[in-house]
Amino acid sequence: MARREGPLIIGSGIAGLYVAVRAREQGLHPTVVTKGSLDESNTKYAQGGIACALGPDDSAELHLADTVRAGAGLVDEEAARHLVEEAPARIADLVRLGVPFDAVDGQVALGREAAHSRARILHAGGDATGLHIEEALKRRALELAVEVREQTVLRSLARTGRGFRVELSRPDGREAETLEPSTVVLATGGAGSLYRESSNPSVATGEGLVLAALAGALLSDMEFVQFHPTVFLRDGAPRYLLTEALRGEGALLRNARGERFMPRYHRDGELAPRDVVSRAIRTELLRTRSRCVYLDATALPRDRLFARFPTVCRFLATYALDPSRDRIPVTPAAHFLIGGVATDREGRTSLPGLLACGEAAATGVHGANRLASNSLLEGVVFGEHVLRQLLHPGGGGPAPPGRLLEIGLPDAATTRVEPVDPEKLRSLLWEEVGIFRTGAGLQRAIRRFTRWLAAEPSPRTGASLSPNATHALTALVLASAAAARTESRGVHYRSDHPRPVPAWRTHLGVRLVPADGS
């Protein structure tokens, strides 16, 4: 017998925990469900910081202009205005909740990152900002006795007459449980760890998005996957992100021949937008037939490096590397899913009662390319909007997309079936739905993902899906959206359509059409 619950928050990164804490402070009784431990999320590994226009030479208008410029023509400017204008209040919330942002002489310390025209990145513990935010929110959630279900996986989501029917289980599929909350907040993050090269923890596999889509929610902008340019590359080592703030402090990129190459690709050099830097590195790797390029911070004072980037320096020391002395091997890797469940500016999706925030939501605030350090900010700004909906529910939802892609799901009776190979799936996403894409390569990937998905029980509304099924379905959605957008814009680069097309200056919505027609 399913039991009814208060607001159910799925995910425990900055967005999910912020909503849970604020909801509890306002007298609500949320339950947080998280796939791993309470503090395991992309937030924990965010090094650079959180953007906010606090400097004397800065303003919300300048922050807005940088956000819009980076977004390559697709930023929802009203959503972005909320982001930048509400940033100081949300930073104040984080300070109140215990986040120890770094300061110099009594003033908050501000760093600079790519595509920002001013130094506006707040950080904590040098390069441990995400960890400090996650710990502060976790500590406050436990103080407030927020109910938490750790090591609990979302298996299915279905709309009912009075709310939702949600099936949960342990990661191994045992101990299944069904809840019937009136409201669900989806804060499950992105899908970066489905890629062979990824900066994300293993929990970021996209099931929240596709299960919401199977329940009828509209997805948007799923073709836009951001790749971080500088992730540590060494056999047997984790793909550890080396924060963009290193380049903001003056670190350079050099190819295998020792040449600094970024000025050939963009006037801002190493501080060009992430999509430009990632493509430039990928091009250099192909041109020099190398596996990596090198991040060179050897011109920076050693004491400054170790004070500003203690986490990075400790990590590199485990591989006998010192960034003040050694050039660090790096490569791009999948980092952030710009798309997600389509929402309006209040976090309302196309399904009444289903709210979404953080990386799982597509608010339009990032356009086609996210500005560095706007992601943590997005989690708290739009998390506060979601809180308002929990307190005072209202009608609304995302605007209709400019174009709509309907993806019909395969039926094993009519589709060639092939068992899912998780490693091949990750490699295929990286090679064909990665930094450079072509129509032919995307179609090859779609055919393979379809065969893999057909080997699983047919996805349908309310069905409990295996991890293999959700991974194959997520990959199919990413590839199908990328194939549909026949242009290059922001992080989506098609070698066979290398320029932006004015007719494509619009959002691409995605709907799933299950094989059973539900």
C-alpha positions in Angstrom: 0.0 0.0 0.0 1.5 3.3 -1.1 1.5 6.1 1.5 1.1 9.7 0.8 3.9 12.1 1.6 4.7 15.8 1.7 6.9 17.3 -1.0 9.3 14.7 -2.4 12.7 16.1 -3.4 14.7 13.8 -5.7 18.4 14.7 -5.6 20.8 16.2 -3.0 23.0 18.6 -4.9 22.9 22.3 -4.2 19.4 22.7 -5.7 17.8 19.8 -3.9 19.3 20.5 -0.5 18.7 24.2 -0.7 15.0 23.6 -1.5 14.8 21.0 1.3 16.4 23.3 3.9 14.4 26.4 2.9 11.2 24.3 2.8 11.8 23.0 6.3 12.6 26.5 7.6 9.2 27.5 6.3 7.4 24.7 8.1 7.1 22.1 5.4 8.1 18.5 5.8 10.0 17.5 2.7 11.6 14.1 2.1 14.9 14.0 0.2 15.7 10.9 -1.9 19.3 10.6 -3.1 21.0 7.9 -5.2 24.2 7.8 -3.2 25.1 9.4 0.1 23.6 12.8 1.0 26.6 14.7 -0.1 27.4 12.9 -3.3 26.6 15.1 -6.3 28.2 17.3 -8.9 28.0 20.2 -6.4 30.6 18.5 -4.2 33.2 18.6 -6.9 32.6 22.2 -8.1 35.9 24.0 -7.6 35.7 27.4 -9.3 33.0 29.0 -7.3 29.7 30.8 -7.6 29.2 34.0 -9.7 27.8 37.2 -8.2 28.3 40.8 -9.2 29.7 42.2 -5.9 32.9 44.1 -7.0 33.0 47.9 -7.1 33.5 47.8 -10.9 30.8 45.2 -11.5 27.0 45.2 -11.8 24.1 42.9 -12.4 23.8 44.4 -15.9 27.4 43.4 -16.7 26.8 39.9 -15.4 23.6 39.7 -17.5 25.5 40.9 -20.6 28.2 38.2 -20.1 25.6 35.5 -19.6 23.7 36.5 -22.7 26.8 36.8 -24.8 28.0 33.3 -23.7 24.6 31.7 -24.5 24.9 32.2 -28.3 21.5 33.6 -28.9 19.3 31.3 -26.9 19.4 32.8 -23.4 16.0 33.6 -21.9 16.9 37.1 -20.9 14.2 37.5 -18.3 15.3 34.3 -16.6 18.9 35.5 -16.7 17.9 38.8 -15.2 16.3 36.9 -12.2 19.6 35.0 -11.9 21.9 38.0 -11.7 19.7 40.4 -9.8 18.7 37.8 -7.1 22.3 36.6 -6.7 23.3 38.8 -3.8 20.3 37.7 -1.7 21.0 34.0 -2.4 24.7 34.5 -1.5 23.5 36.0 1.8 21.4 32.9 2.3 24.4 30.6 1.8 26.5 32.7 4.2 23.6 32.4 6.8 23.6 28.7 6.3 27.3 28.5 7.0 29.2 28.6 3.8 32.6 30.2 4.6 33.4 32.2 1.5 37.0 33.3 1.3 37.9 36.9 2.1 40.9 39.3 1.9 41.2 42.2 4.3 37.6 41.8 5.4 36.3 41.8 1.8 35.0 38.9 -0.1 37.6 37.5 -2.5 36.6 37.5 -6.1 38.2 35.5 -8.9 37.8 35.7 -12.6 36.8 32.9 -15.1 36.4 32.5 -18.8 33.9 34.8 -20.6 33.4 37.0 -17.5 34.3 40.6 -18.1 34.9 41.2 -14.4 36.2 39.3 -11.3 33.0 38.0 -9.8 33.5 34.4 -8.7 33.2 33.8 -4.9 35.0 30.8 -3.7 35.5 28.9 -0.4 38.5 27.0 0.7 40.3 28.3 -2.4 39.1 25.7 -4.8 36.7 23.7 -2.6 33.6 25.8 -3.0 31.2 23.1 -4.0 32.4 20.9 -1.1 31.8 23.7 1.4 28.4 24.5 0.0 27.4 20.8 0.1 28.6 20.4 3.7 26.9 23.5 4.9 23.6 22.5 3.3 23.9 18.9 4.6 24.7 20.1 8.1 21.6 22.4 8.2 19.3 19.7 6.7 20.4 17.3 9.5 19.9 20.0 12.1 16.4 20.6 10.9 15.7 16.9 10.9 14.8 16.8 7.2 13.8 13.2 6.3 16.5 11.7 4.0 16.6 8.4 2.0 20.2 7.7 1.0 21.2 5.0 -1.4 17.8 5.2 -2.9 17.1 5.2 -6.7 14.2 6.6 -8.6 12.7 3.7 -10.7 9.5 5.2 -12.0 7.4 8.3 -11.9 3.7 8.5 -13.0 1.0 11.2 -12.7 -2.1 10.2 -10.7 -5.3 12.0 -10.0 -4.1 13.4 -6.7 -0.4 13.8 -7.4 2.3 11.2 -8.3 3.1 7.6 -7.9 6.9 7.2 -7.4 8.7 3.9 -7.2 12.0 3.8 -5.3 14.5 1.0 -4.5 18.0 0.3 -3.4 20.6 0.6 -6.3 20.6 -3.2 -6.6 16.8 -3.2 -7.2 15.9 -4.6 -3.8 13.7 -3.1 -1.1 11.3 -1.4 -3.5 8.9 1.2 -2.1 6.1 3.2 -3.6 5.3 6.8 -2.4 2.4 9.0 -3.5 3.5 12.6 -2.9 1.3 15.5 -4.1 4.4 17.4 -5.3 7.7 16.2 -6.7 10.8 18.4 -7.0 13.2 17.0 -9.5 16.8 17.9 -8.7 18.6 14.9 -10.1 21.3 16.7 -12.0 22.6 15.8 -15.5 23.9 12.9 -17.4 27.6 13.6 -17.8 28.9 10.3 -16.4 27.3 8.4 -19.3 30.2 9.8 -21.4 33.6 7.9 -21.6 35.4 11.1 -20.6 33.6 12.9 -17.8 34.2 15.2 -14.9 31.0 14.0 -13.2 30.6 11.5 -10.3 29.0 8.1 -11.3 25.6 9.1 -10.0 25.0 11.6 -12.9 23.3 9.3 -15.4 20.1 11.1 -16.4 17.3 8.8 -15.2 15.4 11.6 -13.5 15.0 13.3 -16.9 13.9 10.4 -18.9 11.5 9.1 -16.2 9.9 12.5 -16.1 9.6 12.5 -19.9 8.0 9.0 -19.8 5.5 10.5 -17.3 4.7 13.1 -20.0 7.0 16.0 -19.1 8.5 18.1 -21.9 12.2 18.1 -22.2 14.2 20.9 -23.8 17.7 21.7 -25.2 18.9 18.2 -24.7 21.5 18.6 -27.6 23.5 21.1 -25.5 26.1 19.2 -23.4 28.9 21.4 -22.1 32.4 20.0 -22.1 34.9 21.3 -19.6 38.2 22.0 -21.3 40.7 21.0 -18.6 40.3 17.6 -17.0 43.3 15.7 -15.7 44.4 12.9 -18.0 46.5 10.0 -16.9 45.9 6.3 -17.3 44.5 4.8 -14.1 43.7 8.2 -12.6 40.2 9.7 -12.2 39.2 12.4 -14.7 39.7 15.1 -12.1 38.5 18.6 -13.1 41.1 21.4 -13.0 39.2 24.5 -12.4 38.9 27.3 -14.9 40.0 29.7 -12.2 43.6 28.4 -12.9 43.4 30.0 -16.3 41.7 33.0 -14.7 44.9 33.4 -12.6 47.1 33.2 -15.7 47.7 29.5 -16.5 48.2 28.9 -20.2 47.4 26.0 -22.5 50.1 24.4 -24.6 50.0 21.5 -27.1 52.3 18.5 -27.2 54.9 20.6 -29.0 55.0 23.1 -26.2 53.2 25.8 -28.3 50.6 28.1 -26.8 47.7 27.8 -29.2 44.6 29.5 -27.8 45.3 32.9 -29.3 45.0 31.3 -32.8 41.4 30.4 -32.0 40.0 33.3 -30.0 41.0 36.9 -29.1 40.5 36.1 -25.4 42.9 33.2 -25.5 42.6 30.8 -22.5 39.6 32.9 -21.2 37.5 32.3 -24.3 34.1 30.6 -23.7 34.3 26.9 -22.7 32.9 25.6 -26.0 35.6 27.5 -27.9 38.4 26.2 -25.7 37.1 22.6 -25.8 36.9 22.6 -29.6 40.4 24.2 -29.8 41.9 21.6 -27.6 40.2 18.8 -29.5 41.5 20.3 -32.8 45.0 20.4 -31.4 44.8 16.8 -30.3 43.8 15.7 -33.8 46.4 18.0 -35.4 49.3 16.8 -33.3 48.1 13.3 -32.9 48.2 13.5 -29.1 46.1 12.3 -26.2 46.4 15.5 -24.2 47.4 19.1 -24.1 49.1 20.7 -21.1 47.9 23.3 -18.5 51.0 25.4 -17.7 50.8 27.4 -14.5 54.6 27.4 -14.0 54.8 31.2 -14.3 52.6 31.7 -11.3 54.2 32.1 -7.8 54.2 28.8 -6.0 52.8 30.2 -2.7 49.9 31.8 -4.6 49.1 28.6 -6.4 49.1 26.5 -3.3 47.0 29.1 -1.3 44.4 29.6 -4.0 44.2 26.0 -5.3 45.0 23.7 -2.3 42.6 20.9 -3.4 44.0 20.8 -6.9 47.6 20.9 -5.6 47.0 18.0 -3.1 45.4 15.9 -5.9 48.3 16.5 -8.3 50.8 15.7 -5.5 49.5 12.2 -5.4 50.8 11.8 -8.9 54.1 13.5 -8.1 53.1 16.7 -10.0 53.7 20.2 -8.8 51.8 22.8 -10.9 54.4 25.5 -10.1 57.0 23.2 -11.7 55.2 20.7 -14.0 52.9 21.1 -17.0 49.7 19.2 -16.3 48.2 16.8 -18.9 44.6 17.7 -19.6 41.7 16.9 -22.0 38.1 18.1 -22.4 35.4 16.0 -20.8 31.6 16.0 -20.5 30.7 18.3 -17.7 27.2 19.9 -17.6 23.9 19.2 -19.3 22.4 22.5 -20.3 19.1 20.9 -21.3 16.7 19.1 -19.0 13.0 19.1 -18.0 11.5 22.3 -19.5 10.4 24.7 -16.8 9.1 28.2 -16.5 10.9 30.7 -14.3 9.2 29.3 -11.2 10.3 25.8 -11.8 6.9 24.6 -13.0 7.1 21.8 -15.7 4.4 20.7 -18.2 3.1 18.3 -15.5 1.1 20.0 -12.7 2.8 19.2 -9.4 6.2 18.4 -10.9 8.8 21.1 -10.3 12.4 21.0 -11.4 15.5 23.0 -10.6 19.3 22.9 -10.9 21.0 21.0 -13.7 17.9 18.8 -14.2 15.9 21.9 -15.3 16.0 23.7 -18.6 15.0 27.3 -17.7 16.7 28.9 -20.7 19.0 30.8 -18.5 22.2 29.3 -20.0 21.1 29.4 -23.7 23.4 27.2 -25.8 26.5 27.6 -23.6 26.6 28.1 -19.8 28.8 30.9 -18.5 31.3 29.5 -15.9 30.1 29.5 -12.3 26.5 30.3 -13.1 25.4 26.7 -12.3 25.7 26.8 -8.5 24.0 30.2 -8.7 21.2 28.7 -10.8 20.6 26.1 -8.2 19.9 28.5 -5.3 18.1 31.3 -7.3 15.6 29.0 -9.0 15.6 26.7 -5.9 14.1 29.8 -4.1 11.5 30.1 -6.9 10.6 26.4 -6.5 10.2 27.1 -2.7 7.7 29.8 -3.5 5.7 27.3 -5.5 5.7 24.8 -2.7 4.4 27.5 -0.3 1.9 29.1 -2.7 1.2 26.8 -5.7 0.1 28.5 -8.9 -0.7 27.6 -12.4 1.9 27.8 -15.1 4.5 25.9 -17.0 7.1 26.3 -19.8 6.3 28.1 -23.0 5.8 26.0 -26.1 9.1 25.3 -27.8 9.9 26.8 -31.1 10.3 23.3 -32.5 9.2 19.9 -31.1 10.9 16.6 -31.6 8.9 13.5 -30.9 11.0 10.4 -30.2 9.2 7.1 -30.7 10.5 4.4 -28.5 11.4 1.0 -29.9 9.4 -2.2 -29.8 11.4 -5.4 -29.6 9.0 -7.0 -31.9 9.9 -4.7 -34.8 13.5 -3.6 -33.9 16.7 -5.5 -34.1 17.7 -6.2 -30.5 21.3 -6.0 -29.1 22.1 -6.4 -25.4 23.3 -3.1 -23.8 27.1 -2.8 -23.5 27.7 0.0 -20.9 31.3 0.7 -21.9 30.4 0.8 -25.6 27.5 3.2 -24.8 29.9 5.5 -23.0 32.4 5.4 -25.9 29.8 5.9 -28.6 28.4 9.0 -26.8 31.9 10.4 -26.5 32.9 9.7 -30.2 29.6 10.6 -31.9 27.7 12.9 -29.5 30.7 14.7 -28.2 32.6 17.9 -29.0 32.4 17.4 -32.8 29.3 15.9 -34.3 28.1 14.9 -37.8 24.8 13.8 -39.1 26.2 10.4 -40.2 27.8 9.8 -36.8 24.7 10.8 -34.9 22.6 8.4 -37.0 25.0 5.5 -36.3 24.7 6.3 -32.6 20.9 6.5 -32.8 20.6 3.1 -34.4 22.9 1.5 -31.8 21.1 3.1 -28.9 17.8 2.0 -30.3 18.9 -1.6 -30.6 20.2 -1.5 -27.0 17.0 0.0 -25.7 14.9 -2.6 -27.6 16.7 -5.3 -25.6 15.2 -3.9 -22.4 11.5 -4.2 -21.3 9.6 -1.5 -23.3 9.7 1.9 -21.6 6.3 3.2 -20.7 4.6 5.5 -18.3 4.9 4.2 -14.7 7.2 1.4 -15.7 10.2 0.5 -13.4 13.3 0.7 -15.6 16.6 -0.9 -15.2 19.8 1.2 -15.2 20.7 -0.1 -18.7 17.3 1.0 -20.0 17.5 4.5 -18.5 21.1 4.9 -19.8 20.2 3.8 -23.3 17.1 6.0 -23.3 19.0 9.0 -22.1 21.7 8.5 -24.8 19.0 8.1 -27.4 17.5 11.4 -26.4 20.8 13.2 -26.5 21.7 11.9 -29.9 18.3 12.4 -31.4 18.2 16.1 -30.3 21.7 16.6 -31.7 20.7 15.1 -35.0 17.6 17.3 -35.2 19.5 20.6 -34.8 21.2 21.0 -38.1 23.4 23.9 -37.2 26.3 24.8 -34.9 25.4 26.9 -31.8 27.2 27.2 -28.5 28.3 23.8 -27.2 26.5 22.0 -30.0 29.0 21.8 -33.0 28.1 20.0 -36.2 31.0 19.6 -38.6 28.6 19.1 -41.4 26.7 22.3 -40.4 29.4 24.5 -39.0 27.6 27.8 -38.7 24.6 29.1 -36.7 21.3 29.2 -38.7 18.9 32.1 -37.9 15.9 29.7 -38.3 17.4 27.6 -35.5 17.5 30.4 -33.0 14.9 28.7 -31.0 14.5 26.0 -28.3 14.0 22.3 -29.3 11.5 20.5 -27.2 11.5 16.7 -26.9 8.6 14.4 -26.1 8.8 10.7 -25.7 6.2 8.5 -27.4 6.2 5.1 -25.7 5.7 2.0 -27.8 2.4 1.3 -26.1 1.2 4.8 -27.1 0.6 5.9 -23.4 
